[in-house]
Amino acid sequence: MIVYVIHGRKSGSTLELVSAIRKAGACVDFPQCIVYLKGTEDPLETALQRAGARHLVIVPLLLYPAGHFCAELPRRIKAALPQGATFEILPPLGKSRALANYLQQKFAAAQRKFPSRTFLLVNHGSSQFAGPQNELQQLADQLSGALAVPVAAVGLHPAPLLPQCLAGHTAPLLIQPIFLTNGRLVQTLSQTVKAIRPNDRLLSPLADSGVLAAMISERLEGCACIR
């Protein structure tokens, strides 16, 4: 059974994720369900207890390996897993080829339109886990090499990092939010940028493209779940 795990509650900000899951899941022959880490509707534990499957493939709709992926998700799965059942957790989506290819094409088009600007990737970041910043920096280095243009990387957390990064740049920036949905954190990012560097341009988040379904499909193909 395929279990897609969304972080947030059922709300408007998760509609893009549900739509992407359904698009990617259209090529899957196994039973599938969508659950949520937060909130009381369709919680992870209920789905695991009702699954009736001997093996569960967990697809986290998370970008980077921080607290939810490294600690909360495996702990809650192990506590709720029916006796005799096994599970595997697929990697987060942030290191997918689909994301890198999408950003390379998007940045190449933006570069032609704004040739004097450099790029900045911004993700959630983490105060406790190094994975999010390390993987975002790897993505920035990959894009920089492919496009021959500077690409920087920073997280919203710890809190001082983004303002320090913005203040340290002199060239105009094209800022790419690396978030699955256009939710509260993207709005926080937008407000911070406007307060510090009002002439910089914030690019559209991932939810405004078709890349989410491609990222999910890549993970499913990696574990032979796509027919």
URDA-V96608 format. One line per field, one symbol per residue. phi: phi as a letter, one per 30 degrees, with the letter a starting at -180 (. if undefined). A space follows every 50 residues. Layout:
phi = ???
This chain:
phi = .ccdccddddaddcddddddddddddcccdebacbbdcjcdhdedddddc dicdbccccddbcbdcedddcddddddddcdddidbabcddeddcddddd dddddddddddddbdccccbcbcdiadccdeeddddddddddddddchbd bcbacdbdedddedddddccdeccccdcbdbccdddddeedddddcbdcd ccddddddbcddddddedddddciccd
